[in-house]
Amino acid sequence: MLFRQSSRAGLSYSDFWKMTPCEWAMWMDGYMMHEEDEWRRTRVIYALIYNTNVDRHHQLKPEELIPLPSDHHTELVEAPIRYPTDEERERLLLRDKAKNSELS
């Protein structure tokens, strides 16, 4: 199965067997990034064609026309980190102490 994935990524049989698992993983990551870039380009072109043929109020962003798995990932990465306030920390500590005393 690994060789089948590698051959789809353009890796020859001999190169596949010369690679370490880490090298193979990096090769496949690069291939997946290349494929994703191709899909991003495709959906931008598709959005341009689509949006030139619909009314202004019905135009869509490329992400809305063809969602990619990485779109959700970037939303998670860019989400701001929220730290608990002092009151929330105190409440959590009290709840934790109460649970620990019940277990004892």
Contact map, one row per residue, 1 for C-alpha under 8 A:
11111000000000000000000000000000000000000000000000000000000000000000000000000000000000000000000000000000
11111100000000000000000000000000000000000000000000000000000000000000000000000000000000000000000000000000
11111110000010010000000000000000000000000000000000000000000000000000000000000000000000000000000000000000
11111111000000000000000000000000000000000000000000000000000000000000000000000000000000000000000000000000
11111111100000000000000000000000000000000000000000000000000000000000000000000000000000000000000000000000
01111111111100010000000000010000000000000000000000000000000000000000000000000000000000000000000000000000
00111111111110000000000000000000000000000000000000000000000000000000000000000000000000000000000000000000
00011111111000000000000000000000000000000000000000000000000000000000000000000000000000000000000000000000
00001111111000000000000000010010000000000000000000000000000000000000000000000000000000000000000000000000
00000111111100000000000000000000000000000000000000000000000000000000000000000000000000000000000000000000
00000111111110110000000000000000000000000000000000000000000000000000000000000000000000000000000000000000
00000110011111110000000000000000000000000000000000000000000000000000000000000000000000000000000000000000
00100010001111111000000000000000000000000000000000000000000000000000000000000000000000000000000000000000
00000000000111111100000000000000000000000000000000000000000000000000000000000000000000000000000000000000
00000000001111111110000000000000000000000000000000000000000000000000000000000000000000000000000000000000
00100100001111111110000100000000000000000000000000000000000000000000000000000000000000000000000000000000
00000000000011111111000000000000000000000000000000000000000000000000000000000000000000000000000000000000
00000000000001111111000000000000000000000000000000000000000000000000000000000000000000000000000000000000
00000000000000111111111100000000000000000000000000000000000000000000000000000000000000000000000000000000
00000000000000001111111100000000000000000000000000000000000000000000000000000000000000000000000000000000
00000000000000000011111110000000000000000000000000000000000000000000000000000000000000000000000000000000
00000000000000000011111111000000000000000000000000000000000000000000000000000000000000000000000000000000
00000000000000000011111111100000000000000000000000000000000000000000000000000000000000000000000000000000
00000000000000010011111111110000000000000000000000000000000000000000000000000000000000000000000000000000
00000000000000000000111111111000000000000000000000000000000000000000000000000000000000000000000000000000
00000000000000000000011111111100000000000000000000000000000000000000000000000000000000000000000000000000
00000000000000000000001111111110000000000000000000000000000000000000000000000000000000000000000000000000
00000100100000000000000111111111000000000000000000000000000000000000000000000000000000000000000000000000
00000000000000000000000011111111100000000000000000000000000000000000000000000000000000000000000000000000
00000000000000000000000001111111110000000000000000000000000000000000000000000000000000000000000000000000
00000000100000000000000000111111111000000000000000000000000000000000000000000000000000000000000000000000
00000000000000000000000000011111111100000000000000000000000000000000000000000000000000000000000000000000
00000000000000000000000000001111111110000000000000000000000000000000000000000000000000000000000000000000
00000000000000000000000000000111111111000000000000000000000000000000000000000000000000000000000000000000
00000000000000000000000000000011111111100000000000000000000000000000000000000000000000000000000000000000
00000000000000000000000000000001111111110000000000000000000000000000000000000000000000000000000000000000
00000000000000000000000000000000111111111000000000000000000000000000000000000000000000000000000000000000
00000000000000000000000000000000011111111100000000000000000000000000000000000000000000000000000000000000
00000000000000000000000000000000001111111110000000000000000000000000000000000000000000000000000000000000
00000000000000000000000000000000000111111111000000000000000000000000000000000000000000000000000000000000
00000000000000000000000000000000000011111111100000000000000000000000000000000000000000000000000000000000
00000000000000000000000000000000000001111111110000000000000000000000000000000000000000000000000000000000
00000000000000000000000000000000000000111111111000000000000001101100000000000000000000000000000000000000
00000000000000000000000000000000000000011111111100000000000001000000000000000000000000000000000000000000
00000000000000000000000000000000000000001111111110000000000000000000000000000000000000000000000000000000
00000000000000000000000000000000000000000111111111000000000001000000000000000000000000000000000000000000
00000000000000000000000000000000000000000011111111100000000111001000000000000000000000000000000000000000
00000000000000000000000000000000000000000001111111110000000000000000000000000000000000000000000000000000
00000000000000000000000000000000000000000000111111111000000000000000000000000000000000000000000000000000
00000000000000000000000000000000000000000000011111111100001000000000000000000000000000000000000000000000
00000000000000000000000000000000000000000000001111111111011100000000000000000000000000000000000000000000
00000000000000000000000000000000000000000000000111111100000000000000000000000000000000000000000000000000
00000000000000000000000000000000000000000000000011111110000000000000000000000000000000000000000000000000
00000000000000000000000000000000000000000000000001111111011000000000000000000000000000000000000000000000
00000000000000000000000000000000000000000000000000101111111000000000000000000000000000000000000000000000
00000000000000000000000000000000000000000000000000100111111000000000000000000000000000000000000000000000
00000000000000000000000000000000000000000000000000000011111000000000000000000000000000000000000000000000
00000000000000000000000000000000000000000000000000100111111100000000000000000000000000000000000000000000
00000000000000000000000000000000000000000000000001100111111110000000000000000000000000000000000000000000
00000000000000000000000000000000000000000000001000100000011111011000000000000000000000000000000000000000
00000000000000000000000000000000000000000000001000000000001111111000000000000000000000000000000000000000
00000000000000000000000000000000000000000011011000000000000111111110000000000000000000000000000000000000
00000000000000000000000000000000000000000010000000000000000011111111001000000000000000000000000000000000
00000000000000000000000000000000000000000000000000000000000111111110000000000000000000000000000000000000
00000000000000000000000000000000000000000010001000000000000111111110000000000000000000000000000000000000
00000000000000000000000000000000000000000010000000000000000001111111000000000000000000000000000000000000
00000000000000000000000000000000000000000000000000000000000001111111101000000000000000000000000000000000
00000000000000000000000000000000000000000000000000000000000000100111111100000000000000000000000000000000
00000000000000000000000000000000000000000000000000000000000000000011111110000000000000000000000000000000
00000000000000000000000000000000000000000000000000000000000000000001111111000000000000000000000000000000
00000000000000000000000000000000000000000000000000000000000000100011111111100000000000000000000000000000
00000000000000000000000000000000000000000000000000000000000000000001111111110000000000000000000000000000
00000000000000000000000000000000000000000000000000000000000000000000111111111000000000000000000000000000
00000000000000000000000000000000000000000000000000000000000000000000011111111100000000000000000000000000
00000000000000000000000000000000000000000000000000000000000000000000001111111110000000000000000000000000
00000000000000000000000000000000000000000000000000000000000000000000000111111110000000000000000000000000
00000000000000000000000000000000000000000000000000000000000000000000000011111110000000000000000000000000
00000000000000000000000000000000000000000000000000000000000000000000000001111111000000000000000000000000
00000000000000000000000000000000000000000000000000000000000000000000000000111111100000000000000000000000
00000000000000000000000000000000000000000000000000000000000000000000000000000111110000000000000000000000
00000000000000000000000000000000000000000000000000000000000000000000000000000011111000000000000000000000
00000000000000000000000000000000000000000000000000000000000000000000000000000001111100000000000000000000
00000000000000000000000000000000000000000000000000000000000000000000000000000000111110000000000000000000
00000000000000000000000000000000000000000000000000000000000000000000000000000000011111111000000000000000
00000000000000000000000000000000000000000000000000000000000000000000000000000000001111111000000000000000
00000000000000000000000000000000000000000000000000000000000000000000000000000000000111111100000000000000
00000000000000000000000000000000000000000000000000000000000000000000000000000000000111111110000000000000
00000000000000000000000000000000000000000000000000000000000000000000000000000000000111111111000000000000
00000000000000000000000000000000000000000000000000000000000000000000000000000000000111111111100000000000
00000000000000000000000000000000000000000000000000000000000000000000000000000000000001111111110000000000
00000000000000000000000000000000000000000000000000000000000000000000000000000000000000111111111000000000
00000000000000000000000000000000000000000000000000000000000000000000000000000000000000011111111100000000
00000000000000000000000000000000000000000000000000000000000000000000000000000000000000001111111110000000
00000000000000000000000000000000000000000000000000000000000000000000000000000000000000000111111111000000
00000000000000000000000000000000000000000000000000000000000000000000000000000000000000000011111111100000
00000000000000000000000000000000000000000000000000000000000000000000000000000000000000000001111111110000
00000000000000000000000000000000000000000000000000000000000000000000000000000000000000000000111111111000
00000000000000000000000000000000000000000000000000000000000000000000000000000000000000000000011111111100
00000000000000000000000000000000000000000000000000000000000000000000000000000000000000000000001111111110
00000000000000000000000000000000000000000000000000000000000000000000000000000000000000000000000111111111
00000000000000000000000000000000000000000000000000000000000000000000000000000000000000000000000011111111
00000000000000000000000000000000000000000000000000000000000000000000000000000000000000000000000001111111
00000000000000000000000000000000000000000000000000000000000000000000000000000000000000000000000000111111
00000000000000000000000000000000000000000000000000000000000000000000000000000000000000000000000000011111
